[in-house]
């Protein structure tokens, strides 16, 4: 079970840090990710992180978003800086299991101009 938290409303240029509480004995070896889905848009993966800490970001968030994980605490984080109105979306954390992404409960992020 995955539960994202930390969303809210901020003005453009602001920052938010999302957290994701994981579970399961294999958390430390899972590939984890953050995705988002804005109104009327398809889901977009915005960050991935391997068990060893290797990260990937698409160009849309590169340099602004940073993901990290604490395997001991089974926690995943997403630091979002320089937020833009187009970052408005429901954000989800997920894990790669069974050859597909499994997404948990999301948290709303709203960025106003």
C-alpha positions as CSV (number, residue, x, y, z in Angstrom):
1,X,0.0,0.0,0.0
2,X,1.3,3.4,-0.9
3,X,0.0,6.8,0.3
4,X,1.2,10.1,-1.0
5,X,0.9,13.2,1.2
6,X,2.2,16.8,1.4
7,X,0.2,18.3,-1.4
8,X,-1.4,21.7,-1.3
9,X,-1.8,25.1,-2.9
10,X,1.2,27.3,-3.7
11,X,2.0,30.2,-5.9
12,X,4.2,29.9,-9.0
13,X,7.8,29.8,-8.0
14,X,7.1,28.1,-4.7
15,X,8.1,24.8,-3.3
16,X,6.4,21.7,-1.9
17,X,7.8,18.4,-0.6
18,X,5.7,15.3,-1.1
19,X,6.1,12.1,1.0
20,X,5.1,8.6,0.3
21,X,4.8,5.9,2.9
22,X,5.5,2.5,1.6
23,X,5.1,-1.0,3.0
24,X,6.2,-4.5,2.3
25,X,9.4,-6.3,3.0
26,X,10.8,-5.7,-0.5
27,X,10.6,-1.9,-0.4
28,X,14.3,-1.5,-0.4
29,X,14.7,-3.3,-3.7
30,X,11.8,-1.8,-5.5
31,X,12.1,0.7,-8.3
32,X,9.9,3.6,-7.1
33,X,8.4,6.5,-9.0
34,X,6.3,9.6,-8.9
35,X,3.7,10.4,-11.5
36,X,1.1,13.1,-12.0
37,X,-2.2,13.5,-13.8
38,X,-3.5,16.9,-14.5
39,X,-7.0,17.8,-15.5
40,X,-7.7,16.4,-18.9
41,X,-4.2,15.1,-19.3
42,X,-2.6,11.7,-19.4
43,X,-0.5,10.4,-16.5
44,X,3.1,11.5,-16.7
45,X,5.9,9.9,-14.8
46,X,8.0,12.8,-13.3
47,X,10.6,10.9,-11.4
48,X,12.0,7.4,-10.9
49,X,14.5,6.1,-8.4
50,X,16.2,2.7,-8.3
51,X,17.0,0.8,-5.1
52,X,20.5,2.1,-5.4
53,X,19.4,5.7,-5.8
54,X,19.8,6.2,-9.5
55,X,17.2,8.8,-10.6
56,X,15.5,9.8,-13.8
57,X,13.5,12.9,-14.6
58,X,11.8,14.0,-17.8
59,X,12.7,17.4,-19.3
60,X,9.5,18.9,-18.0
61,X,10.7,18.8,-14.4
62,X,14.5,18.2,-14.7
63,X,16.4,20.7,-12.5
64,X,13.3,21.5,-10.5
65,X,12.2,18.2,-9.0
66,X,14.3,15.9,-6.9
67,X,13.3,12.5,-5.6
68,X,14.9,10.5,-2.8
69,X,14.2,7.5,-0.7
70,X,14.9,6.2,2.8
71,X,14.7,2.5,2.7
72,X,15.0,2.0,6.4
73,X,11.9,4.1,7.0
74,X,10.2,2.9,3.8
75,X,9.7,6.4,2.7
76,X,9.9,8.1,-0.7
77,X,10.1,11.9,-1.2
78,X,9.7,14.4,-4.0
79,X,11.1,17.9,-3.5
80,X,9.5,20.3,-6.0
81,X,10.9,23.7,-6.5
82,X,10.2,26.6,-8.9
83,X,6.7,25.3,-9.3
84,X,4.7,26.4,-12.4
85,X,0.9,26.4,-13.0
86,X,1.4,23.5,-15.4
87,X,2.6,21.4,-12.5
88,X,-1.0,21.4,-11.1
89,X,-2.0,17.8,-10.9
90,X,-2.7,14.9,-8.6
91,X,0.6,13.3,-7.7
92,X,1.0,9.6,-7.1
93,X,3.8,7.4,-5.8
94,X,4.3,4.0,-7.2
95,X,6.4,0.9,-7.5
96,X,7.4,-1.3,-10.4
97,X,6.0,-4.7,-9.6
98,X,4.7,-7.4,-12.0
99,X,6.2,-5.7,-15.1
100,X,4.0,-2.6,-14.5
101,X,3.7,0.5,-12.3
102,X,1.4,0.2,-9.3
103,X,0.2,3.5,-8.1
104,X,-1.1,4.4,-4.7
105,X,-3.4,7.1,-3.4
106,X,-2.6,10.5,-4.8
107,X,-2.2,14.0,-3.3
108,X,-3.4,17.2,-5.0
109,X,-0.9,19.9,-5.9
110,X,-2.3,23.2,-7.2
111,X,0.0,26.0,-8.4
112,X,-1.5,29.4,-9.0
113,X,0.0,32.1,-11.2
